[in-house]
Amino acid sequence: MKSIVRATLLVALFLPQFAHADWAITRAEDYEATVDLLGIAFLDDDTGWAVGDKGTILATADGGHTWTQQAMPEPPEDVDERFRNRMKTAQLVRVLIAGESSIWILGSGVVLGSDDAGATWRYADVGTRNRLTNGVFLSPDVGFIVGDNRTAIGTWDGGISWEPVSEGRRARAGDNRTTYEAIGFMTEDIGWIVGSSGTYVRSEDGGKTWAEPDGVDFDAGENIFGMTCLSETEAWAVGAEATLLHTTDAGEYWERIENGAEDFWYNLMDITFAADGKQAWAVGDGGVILHTTDGGETWPAEDSSVNHNLNAVAVTPSGAAHVVGAWGVILQSAPTGIAGN
């Protein structure tokens, strides 16, 4: 324990001097904790969930001030006993908001659904055992999930049934395994999937089919971990080695944007914009949090107060940002008044 703390203090001495910002730690596990938090989402200003390793589901009903753990559901009775514990302790990676009462959680080999705003959870059969990484819902009925081996599946009936929309095959010996890491839609028809080694594919038919488009200048060969689409022409993506990409022409050209993570080339894992379109946050390794207040013109790094790797960020309708990361940490920005207001 002492050696871990000492190493953390030494790392802190060599971190860059970030611009000042108020972030509060609303949940902090011990450094020896083995549960990393990997995903977070909010239904409204008060109600949200954070998920992570070992089947961890945390819920808040007070805007992130306090978090309580929810139990994983019991697997269906027809599941073989040797797989039951594996399902209940699966790594959970993302929370997807589909509607006022429809919430989904993605994990390694499992998908959980809720029809009562997260009060109870059930296992969903999505037709794949591949590791899942991310997803998006365009409405309570229409949603997509992506993952390892070019896996992409879609639902058009609110998750009652799921259909493969990409091949999802396992890599053969000697092949590079391609992982789809993130997905977003500019319109109901135009969607993008990004992933490992700068992979990108586009759909022009509402997600039914996907292919690499001709003539696209996607200025990245790094792993791309997160993306967000703001309009029919604008989107952002983040990835390894401080990669921050921006398009304003519906994805024909993606420009690499300078940012405050480049001093140490931190991996950026997730990005999200507030409702005003001006404020946004990108988070990543080494406790890095980038915060723009000018719609993405500049991306300075802020003092997150931690050195943990940060994995996901969510913003509430009123503009409070919440971040989750390694060792079970949850951070919250100042707008809700936790950090010294």
C-alpha positions as CSV (number, residue, x, y, z in Angstrom):
1,M,0.0,0.0,0.0
2,K,2.8,2.4,0.9
3,S,4.6,1.8,-2.3
4,I,1.5,2.5,-4.3
5,V,0.9,5.8,-2.5
6,R,4.6,6.8,-2.9
7,A,4.5,6.0,-6.7
8,T,1.3,8.1,-7.0
9,L,3.0,11.1,-5.2
10,L,6.1,10.8,-7.5
11,V,3.9,10.8,-10.6
12,A,2.1,13.9,-9.3
13,L,5.4,15.8,-9.2
14,F,5.9,15.4,-12.9
15,L,2.4,16.1,-14.1
16,P,1.9,19.2,-16.2
17,Q,0.5,22.3,-14.5
18,F,-3.2,22.3,-15.6
19,A,-5.5,25.3,-15.8
20,H,-7.4,25.6,-12.5
21,A,-10.9,24.1,-12.3
22,D,-13.1,22.9,-9.5
23,W,-13.6,19.1,-9.4
24,A,-14.9,17.2,-6.4
25,I,-14.3,13.6,-5.7
26,T,-17.8,12.2,-5.0
27,R,-16.7,8.6,-4.7
28,A,-13.1,7.3,-4.0
29,E,-12.1,3.7,-3.4
30,D,-8.9,2.7,-1.8
31,Y,-5.9,2.4,-4.1
32,E,-5.9,-1.3,-3.6
33,A,-9.5,-1.6,-4.9
34,T,-9.8,-3.8,-8.0
35,V,-13.0,-2.3,-9.4
36,D,-12.5,0.2,-12.2
37,L,-15.5,2.3,-13.4
38,L,-15.8,2.4,-17.1
39,G,-19.1,4.0,-18.0
40,I,-21.5,6.7,-16.8
41,A,-24.7,8.3,-18.0
42,F,-27.5,10.5,-16.6
43,L,-31.2,10.3,-17.3
44,D,-31.8,13.8,-15.8
45,D,-30.1,16.1,-13.4
46,D,-30.6,13.7,-10.5
47,T,-30.7,10.2,-11.8
48,G,-27.7,8.4,-13.2
49,W,-25.6,5.2,-13.2
50,A,-22.0,4.3,-13.3
51,V,-20.8,0.8,-14.2
52,G,-17.5,-1.1,-14.1
53,D,-15.6,-4.3,-13.3
54,K,-17.1,-7.3,-11.5
55,G,-20.7,-6.5,-12.4
56,T,-20.6,-3.2,-10.6
57,I,-23.7,-1.0,-11.0
58,L,-23.9,2.2,-9.0
59,A,-26.9,4.5,-9.0
60,T,-27.5,8.0,-7.9
61,A,-30.8,9.8,-7.2
62,D,-29.3,13.1,-6.0
63,G,-27.2,14.3,-8.9
64,G,-24.1,12.4,-8.0
65,H,-23.7,13.5,-4.4
66,T,-24.1,9.9,-3.2
67,W,-24.0,6.5,-5.0
68,T,-25.5,3.2,-4.0
69,Q,-24.7,-0.3,-5.5
70,Q,-27.4,-2.2,-7.3
71,A,-27.3,-6.0,-7.6
72,M,-26.8,-7.7,-10.9
73,P,-29.9,-9.7,-11.9
74,E,-30.0,-13.5,-11.6
75,P,-29.2,-15.2,-14.9
76,P,-32.0,-17.0,-16.7
77,E,-32.7,-20.5,-15.3
78,D,-31.6,-22.2,-18.5
79,V,-28.1,-20.8,-18.3
80,D,-25.5,-23.5,-17.4
81,E,-24.2,-23.2,-13.8
82,R,-20.6,-22.7,-14.9
83,F,-21.6,-19.5,-16.8
84,R,-23.9,-18.0,-14.2
85,N,-21.3,-16.5,-11.9
86,R,-19.4,-15.2,-15.0
87,M,-22.5,-13.3,-16.1
88,K,-23.1,-11.8,-12.7
89,T,-19.4,-10.6,-12.4
90,A,-19.0,-9.5,-16.0
91,Q,-17.2,-6.3,-16.8
92,L,-19.7,-3.6,-17.5
93,V,-18.6,-0.8,-19.8
94,R,-21.4,1.6,-20.9
95,V,-24.8,2.9,-19.9
96,L,-27.1,3.9,-22.8
97,I,-30.2,6.1,-22.3
98,A,-32.9,5.1,-24.7
99,G,-35.9,6.9,-23.2
100,E,-37.4,8.1,-19.9
101,S,-37.8,4.6,-18.7
102,S,-35.6,2.6,-21.1
103,I,-32.0,2.2,-20.0
104,W,-29.3,-0.3,-21.2
105,I,-26.0,-1.5,-19.8
106,L,-23.3,-3.1,-22.1
107,G,-20.7,-5.5,-20.8
108,S,-18.3,-8.2,-21.7
109,G,-20.6,-10.8,-23.2
110,V,-23.7,-9.5,-21.5
111,V,-26.3,-6.8,-22.1
112,L,-28.7,-5.6,-19.4
113,G,-32.0,-3.8,-20.0
114,S,-34.4,-1.9,-17.8
115,D,-38.0,-0.8,-18.6
116,D,-38.5,1.0,-15.2
117,A,-35.7,3.7,-15.3
118,G,-33.1,1.4,-13.7
119,A,-35.1,0.2,-10.8
120,T,-34.6,-3.4,-12.0
121,W,-32.5,-5.0,-14.6
122,R,-32.8,-8.1,-16.9
123,Y,-30.4,-9.9,-19.2
124,A,-31.0,-9.4,-22.9
125,D,-30.1,-11.8,-25.7
126,V,-28.4,-9.7,-28.4
127,G,-27.1,-12.7,-30.4
128,T,-23.4,-12.3,-29.8
129,R,-20.8,-13.3,-27.2
130,N,-18.2,-10.8,-28.5
131,R,-17.0,-8.2,-26.1
132,L,-19.1,-5.1,-26.5
133,T,-17.7,-1.6,-26.2
134,N,-20.2,1.1,-26.9
135,G,-23.6,2.0,-28.3
136,V,-26.2,4.6,-29.1
137,F,-30.0,4.9,-29.1
138,L,-31.6,7.2,-31.6
139,S,-35.0,6.7,-30.0
140,P,-36.6,4.2,-27.5
141,D,-37.0,1.8,-30.4
142,V,-33.9,2.2,-32.5
143,G,-30.5,1.5,-31.1
144,F,-27.1,0.1,-32.0
145,I,-24.3,-1.7,-30.1
146,V,-20.7,-2.2,-31.3
147,G,-17.7,-4.3,-30.1
148,D,-14.8,-6.6,-30.9
149,N,-14.3,-8.3,-34.3
150,R,-16.3,-5.6,-36.2
151,T,-19.4,-6.5,-34.2
152,A,-22.3,-4.2,-34.8
153,I,-25.9,-5.1,-34.0
154,G,-29.1,-3.1,-34.2
155,T,-32.7,-3.1,-32.8
156,W,-35.7,-1.4,-34.3
157,D,-38.2,-2.6,-31.7
158,G,-36.9,-1.3,-28.4
159,G,-34.6,-4.3,-27.8
160,I,-37.1,-7.1,-28.2
161,S,-35.0,-8.4,-31.0
162,W,-31.4,-7.6,-32.2
163,E,-30.0,-8.0,-35.7
164,P,-26.4,-8.1,-36.9
165,V,-25.5,-5.2,-39.2
166,S,-21.8,-6.0,-39.5
167,E,-20.0,-9.3,-39.9
168,G,-18.7,-9.6,-36.4
169,R,-16.4,-12.5,-37.2
170,R,-13.4,-13.5,-35.1
171,A,-10.0,-12.6,-36.5
172,R,-8.2,-15.5,-38.2
173,A,-4.6,-16.4,-37.4
174,G,-2.3,-13.7,-38.6
175,D,-5.1,-11.1,-38.9
176,N,-5.3,-8.0,-36.9
177,R,-8.4,-7.9,-34.7
178,T,-10.5,-4.9,-35.4
179,T,-12.6,-3.5,-32.6
180,Y,-15.4,-1.0,-33.1
181,E,-15.1,1.3,-30.1
182,A,-17.7,4.0,-30.6
183,I,-20.7,4.9,-32.7
184,G,-22.7,8.1,-33.4
185,F,-25.3,9.4,-35.8
186,M,-25.3,12.8,-37.5
187,T,-28.9,12.3,-38.8
188,E,-31.4,9.4,-38.7
189,D,-29.7,8.0,-41.8
190,I,-26.0,9.0,-41.5
191,G,-24.0,7.2,-38.9
192,W,-20.3,6.6,-38.1
193,I,-18.4,3.8,-36.3
194,V,-14.8,4.3,-35.3
195,G,-12.3,1.9,-33.7
196,S,-8.9,0.4,-33.5
197,S,-6.0,1.5,-35.7
198,G,-8.1,4.4,-37.1
199,T,-10.9,2.2,-38.4
200,Y,-13.9,4.1,-39.6
201,V,-17.1,3.0,-41.4
202,R,-20.2,4.9,-42.4
203,S,-23.9,4.0,-42.8
204,E,-26.2,6.0,-45.1
205,D,-29.3,3.9,-44.5
206,G,-30.1,4.4,-40.8
207,G,-27.6,1.7,-39.6
208,K,-28.8,-1.2,-41.7
209,T,-25.5,-1.5,-43.6
210,W,-21.9,-0.1,-43.0
211,A,-18.9,0.3,-45.2
212,E,-15.7,2.3,-45.4
213,P,-16.6,5.3,-47.6
214,D,-14.5,6.5,-50.5
215,G,-12.8,9.9,-50.4
216,V,-12.8,10.4,-46.7
217,D,-9.7,12.1,-45.1
218,F,-9.6,10.6,-41.6
219,D,-6.4,11.9,-40.2
220,A,-5.6,9.2,-37.7
221,G,-4.1,5.7,-37.5
222,E,-4.4,5.5,-33.7
223,N,-7.1,3.6,-31.8
224,I,-10.2,5.8,-31.6
225,F,-12.1,5.2,-28.4
226,G,-14.9,7.8,-28.3
227,M,-17.0,10.0,-30.5
228,T,-20.0,12.4,-30.4
229,C,-22.1,13.8,-33.2
230,L,-23.5,17.3,-32.8
231,S,-25.3,17.9,-36.1
232,E,-25.7,16.7,-39.6
233,T,-22.3,18.1,-40.4
234,E,-20.3,18.2,-37.1
235,A,-18.7,15.5,-35.0
236,W,-15.8,14.9,-32.7
237,A,-13.7,11.8,-32.0
238,V,-10.9,11.0,-29.4
239,G,-8.3,8.3,-29.2
240,A,-4.8,7.2,-28.3
241,E,-1.9,9.5,-27.9
242,A,-4.0,12.7,-27.4
243,T,-5.9,12.2,-30.6
244,L,-8.7,14.7,-31.0
245,L,-10.5,14.9,-34.4
246,H,-13.1,17.3,-35.7
247,T,-15.3,17.3,-38.8
248,T,-17.6,20.1,-40.0
249,D,-18.4,18.7,-43.4
250,A,-20.3,15.6,-42.5
251,G,-17.2,13.5,-42.2
252,E,-15.4,14.1,-45.5
253,Y,-12.4,15.7,-43.7
254,W,-11.4,15.1,-40.0
255,E,-9.0,17.7,-38.7
256,R,-6.6,16.9,-35.9
257,I,-7.0,19.5,-33.1
258,E,-4.3,20.6,-30.7
259,N,-5.2,20.0,-27.0
260,G,-3.8,20.0,-23.5
261,A,-3.2,16.3,-23.4
262,E,-0.4,16.5,-26.0
263,D,2.3,17.4,-23.5
264,F,2.4,13.8,-22.3
265,W,0.4,12.2,-25.1
266,Y,-2.2,10.8,-22.9
267,N,-4.8,8.5,-24.4
268,L,-8.2,10.2,-24.6
269,M,-11.1,7.7,-23.9
270,D,-14.3,9.6,-24.1
271,I,-15.9,13.0,-25.1
272,T,-19.2,14.7,-24.5
273,F,-20.8,18.1,-25.2
274,A,-23.2,20.0,-23.0
275,A,-26.6,21.0,-24.4
276,D,-25.3,24.6,-25.2
277,G,-22.8,23.2,-27.7
278,K,-20.1,25.4,-26.3
279,Q,-18.9,23.4,-23.3
280,A,-17.5,19.9,-23.7
281,W,-15.2,17.6,-21.8
282,A,-12.7,14.9,-23.0
283,V,-11.1,12.5,-20.5
284,G,-8.3,10.1,-20.5
285,D,-5.3,8.5,-18.9
286,G,-3.3,10.1,-16.0
287,G,-6.3,12.0,-14.7
288,V,-6.5,14.3,-17.7
289,I,-9.6,16.3,-18.3
290,L,-9.9,18.6,-21.3
291,H,-12.6,21.3,-21.1
292,T,-13.6,23.6,-23.9
293,T,-15.9,26.6,-23.3
294,D,-15.8,27.9,-26.8
295,G,-17.3,25.1,-28.9
296,G,-14.0,23.4,-29.4
297,E,-11.8,26.3,-30.5
298,T,-9.5,25.5,-27.6
299,W,-9.1,22.5,-25.3
300,P,-7.0,23.3,-22.2
301,A,-6.4,20.6,-19.6
302,E,-7.9,21.1,-16.1
303,D,-6.8,20.0,-12.7
304,S,-8.8,16.9,-12.0
305,S,-7.2,16.4,-8.6
306,V,-6.5,12.7,-9.3
307,N,-3.9,10.7,-11.2
308,H,-6.3,7.9,-12.0
309,N,-6.9,6.8,-15.6
310,L,-10.3,8.3,-16.4
311,N,-12.6,6.3,-18.7
312,A,-15.9,8.1,-19.4
313,V,-17.6,11.4,-19.0
314,A,-21.3,12.4,-18.9
315,V,-23.0,15.7,-18.6
316,T,-26.5,16.4,-17.1
317,P,-29.1,18.7,-18.8
318,S,-28.1,21.5,-16.5
319,G,-24.4,21.2,-17.4
320,A,-22.8,19.3,-14.5
321,A,-20.0,17.0,-15.7
322,H,-19.3,13.7,-14.1
323,V,-16.3,11.5,-14.7
324,V,-15.5,7.9,-13.8
325,G,-12.2,6.1,-13.7
326,A,-9.8,3.6,-12.2
327,W,-10.0,2.4,-8.6
328,G,-13.7,3.3,-8.5
329,V,-13.3,7.1,-8.6
330,I,-16.1,9.4,-9.5
331,L,-15.5,13.1,-10.1
332,Q,-18.0,16.0,-10.4
333,S,-17.6,19.5,-11.7
334,A,-18.6,22.6,-9.9
335,P,-21.9,23.5,-11.5
336,T,-24.0,21.5,-8.9
337,G,-22.2,23.2,-6.0
338,I,-20.2,20.3,-4.5
339,A,-16.8,21.8,-5.2
340,G,-16.5,24.7,-2.9
341,N,-19.7,26.6,-4.0
